[in-house]
Structure formats: C-alpha cells, structure tokens
Amino acid sequence: MNFLRIFLLALYLLVVGCGTVGKDFDSLNVEKIQNNVTTQLEILDWFGLPYKEGTENNYTMWTYQVDTWQAIGEGQSKGLVILFDEKNVVKAHRYESN
C-alpha cells in the first residue's frame, strides 16, 4: 500500500509540474510569409486564428504562441508575431523558437 501512495504522489507531482500556455501552430508555414506580399487571409488559412490580437502604432498585430514546460527536462517555446498594414498585408513578422 505504501508503494501505491508513493507512486500516486510521484505521478501527481509530474502532472502538476507540466503545462502549456497558448495554442500550437504549424511553424513550417513561417517560410511562406513575405513582407509586403502575404495577406491576412493567407495567414489565417495557414495558421488559423491567432492566440492574441492587438495593435501597434495603429497597425493590427497578431501573435501565435505556445509555451510548454515540464517537471523533468527542458520546456519548449515558439512564437510568431505579425504586423499588418492598412491594406491587411504583412508589414513585418518575427518568428522565434527554442
């Protein structure tokens, strides 16, 4: 019975020590993005709805992001920020991952 309690406690600690924030996205499509060419509709088709929406200097900004962590081992993170011009075309974008 003690072994079962220890096992359940260890399992609980592993589950509590893991988590995810954000929404995963297909990072292979990042290569397709071209500033001053790619439209907002294409971005929506390739990545789906963004995790966050906002504005910067009166331009629409979409953020795709997912961060995972775990009790054992290294967590992972990737993020894509896209800024659209007034015609809903990509003005600038930045992708980061570890």
DADAJO-V394076 format. One record per helix or strand of 2 or more residues. SS is the DSSP state (a for helix, b for strand). FROM is the first residue (numbers start at 1). LEN is the number of residues. Records with the same first field share a line. If there is no record, write none. Layout:
SS->FROM-LEN / FROM-LEN
This chain:
a->2-15 / 27-6 / 40-8
b->19-4 / 52-5 / 59-11 / 76-9 / 89-9
